C-alpha cells in the first residue's frame, strides 16, 4: 500500500500545532512549578510571615532606641539613664551598691 505523502502545507500546520502545544505545556509547567508558581506559593507565604515578624521586632527595637535617645536629651537628661551609662561604660560603682545581672531574653 502506498500512503500519499502529506503536502508541505499540512506538514507546516502540524509543526505549528506541535509548537503551540509545546509552548502551552511550558507555560503550564512554569505556572505550576516555576519560581512564582503554585508550588512556590506556600514557601512565599511562610517567608512573608517570617519577614513580618522581623519587621515587628525591629520596630520594637527602634521604639526602645527612640525612647532612650529622648531620655538622653542634653537639656533634660534622665538621671537613671545617665547613672546606668556611667556604671556600664566606665565600670564605676559606689562601695555600698550591689550589682544584679538580669537575663533579658
MIDOSE-1310 file (N, C-alpha, C; in nm, 2 decimals, decimal comma, always signed):
residues 105
xxxx	+0,08/-0,12/+0,00/+0,00/+0,00/+0,00/+0,09/+0,12/+0,00; +0,05/+0,21/-0,08/+0,12/+0,34/-0,09/+0,04/+0,44/-0,02; +0,11/+0,50/+0,08/+0,04/+0,61/+0,15/+0,09/+0,74/+0,09; +0,00/+0,83/+0,06/+0,04/+0,95/+0,00/+0,12/+1,04/+0,10
xxxx	+0,22/+1,10/+0,05/+0,30/+1,19/+0,14/+0,22/+1,32/+0,16; +0,22/+1,37/+0,29/+0,15/+1,49/+0,32/+0,21/+1,61/+0,25; +0,12/+1,70/+0,21/+0,17/+1,82/+0,14/+0,25/+1,91/+0,24; +0,32/+2,00/+0,18/+0,40/+2,09/+0,26/+0,32/+2,17/+0,36
xxxx	+0,20/+2,22/+0,31/+0,11/+2,30/+0,39/+0,06/+2,22/+0,51; +0,03/+2,09/+0,49/-0,02/+2,01/+0,60/+0,09/+1,98/+0,70; +0,21/+1,96/+0,65/+0,32/+1,94/+0,74/+0,35/+2,07/+0,82; +0,35/+2,18/+0,76/+0,37/+2,31/+0,83/+0,27/+2,33/+0,93
xxxx	+0,14/+2,30/+0,90/+0,03/+2,32/+1,00/+0,05/+2,23/+1,12; +0,09/+2,10/+1,10/+0,12/+2,01/+1,21/+0,23/+2,06/+1,30; +0,34/+2,11/+1,23/+0,45/+2,17/+1,30/+0,41/+2,29/+1,39; +0,32/+2,37/+1,34/+0,27/+2,49/+1,42/+0,19/+2,44/+1,53
xxxx	+0,11/+2,34/+1,51/+0,03/+2,28/+1,62/+0,11/+2,22/+1,73; +0,22/+2,15/+1,69/+0,31/+2,09/+1,80/+0,38/+2,20/+1,87; +0,42/+2,30/+1,79/+0,49/+2,42/+1,86/+0,40/+2,49/+1,96; +0,28/+2,51/+1,92/+0,18/+2,58/+2,01/+0,15/+2,49/+2,13
xxxx	+0,14/+2,36/+2,11/+0,12/+2,26/+2,22/+0,24/+2,27/+2,32; +0,36/+2,26/+2,26/+0,48/+2,27/+2,34/+0,49/+2,40/+2,42; +0,45/+2,51/+2,36/+0,46/+2,64/+2,42/+0,36/+2,64/+2,54; +0,24/+2,59/+2,52/+0,14/+2,58/+2,62/+0,18/+2,49/+2,74
xxxx	+0,24/+2,38/+2,71/+0,29/+2,29/+2,81/+0,40/+2,36/+2,89; +0,49/+2,43/+2,83/+0,60/+2,50/+2,90/+0,53/+2,61/+2,99; +0,44/+2,68/+2,94/+0,37/+2,79/+3,02/+0,30/+2,72/+3,14; +0,23/+2,61/+3,12/+0,16/+2,54/+3,22/+0,26/+2,49/+3,33
xxxx	+0,37/+2,44/+3,29/+0,47/+2,39/+3,38/+0,53/+2,50/+3,46; +0,55/+2,62/+3,40/+0,60/+2,73/+3,48/+0,50/+2,78/+3,58; +0,37/+2,78/+3,53/+0,26/+2,83/+3,62/+0,25/+2,74/+3,74; +0,28/+2,61/+3,73/+0,27/+2,52/+3,84/+0,40/+2,51/+3,92
xxxx	+0,51/+2,49/+3,85/+0,64/+2,47/+3,93/+0,74/+2,57/+3,91; +0,71/+2,68/+3,85/+0,81/+2,79/+3,83/+0,84/+2,87/+3,96; +0,93/+2,96/+3,95/+0,96/+3,04/+4,07/+0,85/+3,12/+4,14; +0,75/+3,15/+4,06/+0,63/+3,22/+4,11/+0,50/+3,14/+4,09
xxxx	+0,52/+3,01/+4,08/+0,41/+2,92/+4,05/+0,34/+2,87/+4,18; +0,25/+2,78/+4,16/+0,17/+2,73/+4,27/+0,25/+2,66/+4,38; +0,35/+2,59/+4,34/+0,44/+2,52/+4,44/+0,51/+2,61/+4,52; +0,55/+2,73/+4,47/+0,63/+2,83/+4,55/+0,54/+2,91/+4,63
xxxx	+0,41/+2,90/+4,62/+0,31/+2,99/+4,69/+0,33/+2,97/+4,84; +0,33/+2,85/+4,89/+0,34/+2,82/+5,03/+0,47/+2,87/+5,09; +0,58/+2,85/+5,02/+0,71/+2,90/+5,06/+0,71/+3,05/+5,07; +0,65/+3,12/+4,97/+0,65/+3,26/+4,97/+0,56/+3,31/+5,09
xxxx	+0,45/+3,24/+5,12/+0,37/+3,29/+5,24/+0,45/+3,27/+5,37; +0,52/+3,16/+5,39/+0,60/+3,14/+5,51/+0,71/+3,24/+5,52; +0,77/+3,28/+5,41/+0,88/+3,38/+5,40/+0,82/+3,51/+5,44; +0,70/+3,54/+5,39/+0,63/+3,67/+5,42/+0,61/+3,68/+5,57
xxxx	+0,56/+3,57/+5,63/+0,53/+3,57/+5,78/+0,66/+3,59/+5,85; +0,77/+3,53/+5,81/+0,90/+3,55/+5,88/+0,94/+3,69/+5,87; +0,93/+3,75/+5,75/+0,97/+3,89/+5,73/+0,89/+3,99/+5,81; +0,76/+3,96/+5,82/+0,67/+4,05/+5,90/+0,71/+4,04/+6,05
xxxx	+0,75/+3,92/+6,10/+0,79/+3,90/+6,24/+0,92/+3,98/+6,26; +1,01/+3,98/+6,16/+1,13/+4,05/+6,17/+1,11/+4,20/+6,18; +1,01/+4,25/+6,09/+0,98/+4,39/+6,09/+0,92/+4,43/+6,22; +0,83/+4,35/+6,28/+0,77/+4,39/+6,41/+0,88/+4,39/+6,52
xxxx	+0,98/+4,30/+6,52/+1,08/+4,30/+6,62/+1,17/+4,43/+6,60; +1,20/+4,46/+6,48/+1,28/+4,58/+6,45/+1,21/+4,71/+6,49; +1,08/+4,71/+6,47/+1,00/+4,83/+6,51/+1,00/+4,84/+6,66; +0,99/+4,73/+6,73/+1,00/+4,74/+6,88/+1,14/+4,79/+6,93
xxxx	+1,24/+4,74/+6,86/+1,38/+4,78/+6,90/+1,40/+4,93/+6,86; +1,34/+4,97/+6,75/+1,35/+5,11/+6,71/+1,28/+5,20/+6,81; +1,16/+5,16/+6,86/+1,09/+5,24/+6,96/+1,17/+5,25/+7,09; +1,23/+5,14/+7,13/+1,31/+5,14/+7,25/+1,43/+5,24/+7,24
xxxx	+1,50/+5,23/+7,12/+1,61/+5,32/+7,10/+1,56/+5,47/+7,09; +1,45/+5,49/+7,03/+1,40/+5,63/+7,02/+1,37/+5,68/+7,17; +1,31/+5,59/+7,25/+1,29/+5,63/+7,39/+1,42/+5,66/+7,46; +1,52/+5,58/+7,44/+1,65/+5,60/+7,51/+1,71/+5,73/+7,46
xxxx	+1,70/+5,76/+7,33/+1,76/+5,89/+7,28/+1,68/+6,01/+7,34; +1,55/+5,99/+7,36/+1,47/+6,10/+7,42/+1,52/+6,12/+7,57; +1,55/+6,01/+7,64/+1,59/+6,02/+7,77/+1,73/+6,08/+7,79; +1,81/+6,07/+7,68/+1,95/+6,13/+7,68/+1,96/+6,26/+7,62
xxxx	+1,85/+6,33/+7,61/+1,85/+6,47/+7,55/+1,94/+6,56/+7,64; +2,03/+6,62/+7,58/+2,13/+6,70/+7,66/+2,07/+6,81/+7,75; +1,95/+6,86/+7,72/+1,89/+6,96/+7,80/+1,80/+6,90/+7,91; +1,76/+6,77/+7,90/+1,68/+6,71/+8,00/+1,72/+6,56/+8,02
xxxx	+1,84/+6,54/+8,06/+1,90/+6,40/+8,08/+1,83/+6,33/+8,20; +1,78/+6,21/+8,18/+1,72/+6,14/+8,28/+1,83/+6,08/+8,37; +1,83/+6,11/+8,50/+1,94/+6,07/+8,59/+1,96/+5,92/+8,60; +1,85/+5,84/+8,59/+1,87/+5,70/+8,59/+1,95/+5,65/+8,47
xxxx	+1,92/+5,70/+8,35/+1,99/+5,66/+8,23/+2,14/+5,70/+8,24; +2,16/+5,83/+8,29/+2,30/+5,88/+8,30/+2,38/+5,79/+8,40; +2,31/+5,75/+8,51/+2,38/+5,67/+8,60/+2,41/+5,53/+8,55; +2,31/+5,48/+8,47/+2,33/+5,34/+8,41/+2,45/+5,35/+8,31
xxxx	+2,45/+5,45/+8,23/+2,56/+5,46/+8,13/+2,70/+5,48/+8,20; +2,70/+5,56/+8,30/+2,83/+5,58/+8,37/+2,88/+5,44/+8,43; +2,79/+5,37/+8,49/+2,82/+5,24/+8,55/+2,87/+5,14/+8,45; +2,79/+5,13/+8,34/+2,82/+5,03/+8,24/+2,95/+5,06/+8,15
xxxx	+2,96/+5,19/+8,12/+3,07/+5,23/+8,03/+3,20/+5,25/+8,10; +3,19/+5,30/+8,22/+3,32/+5,34/+8,29/+3,35/+5,24/+8,41; +3,26/+5,14/+8,43/+3,28/+5,05/+8,54/+3,29/+5,12/+8,68; +3,20/+5,21/+8,70/+3,20/+5,29/+8,82/+3,09/+5,24/+8,91
xxxx	+3,11/+5,21/+9,03/+3,01/+5,18/+9,13/+3,05/+5,24/+9,27; +2,94/+5,26/+9,35/+2,97/+5,31/+9,48/+3,00/+5,18/+9,57; +3,07/+5,20/+9,68/+3,10/+5,09/+9,76/+2,98/+5,02/+9,82; +2,87/+5,09/+9,84/+2,76/+5,03/+9,91/+2,65/+4,98/+9,81
xxxx	+2,69/+4,97/+9,68/+2,60/+4,92/+9,58/+2,62/+4,77/+9,55; +2,52/+4,71/+9,51/+2,52/+4,57/+9,47/+2,48/+4,56/+9,32; +2,55/+4,47/+9,25/+2,52/+4,46/+9,11/+2,44/+4,33/+9,09; +2,32/+4,34/+9,03/+2,24/+4,23/+8,99/+2,23/+4,22/+8,84
xxxx	+2,27/+4,11/+8,79/+2,25/+4,09/+8,64/+2,13/+4,01/+8,61; +2,05/+4,07/+8,52/+1,92/+4,00/+8,49/+1,93/+3,95/+8,34; +1,88/+3,84/+8,32/+1,87/+3,79/+8,18/+1,76/+3,86/+8,11; +1,79/+3,92/+7,99/+1,70/+3,99/+7,91/+1,67/+3,92/+7,78
x	+1,60/+3,81/+7,79/+1,56/+3,73/+7,67/+1,44/+3,78/+7,60
